Amino acid sequence: MRWFVALPGAEERSDRLCREVDKSATSLVLNVAEGNGRYSELDHKRFLEIAAASAVKAAAYLDLYQQKVLRGRVETTQGREFLSRIVAMLSRF
């Protein structure tokens, strides 16, 4: 989350794409926490699947944000790498 909050424009959340990146990243974090708090294997798996989908969505919004708003002013490779690693980790569960 720290990386996403540091994006230009993140503090005011005025840009729609920035808000969508934030919402997807927040959903990712909250669904991982919710899934790890569940004892039922089905519930656990369902929340982690939702978290993985949120990570993919965040990556797509991040790409759009860079192309439409940042226009190369900020490198987002690190954010995409974080999201890729998270999806890989979640898919192992």
Protein Blocks (a to p, Z undefined) as FASTA:
>chain_A
ZZmmmpghklnomafklmmmmmmmmmmmmmmmmmmmpfblklmmmmmmmmmmmmmmmmmm
mmmmmmmmnnomaccklmmmmmmmmmmmmmmZZ
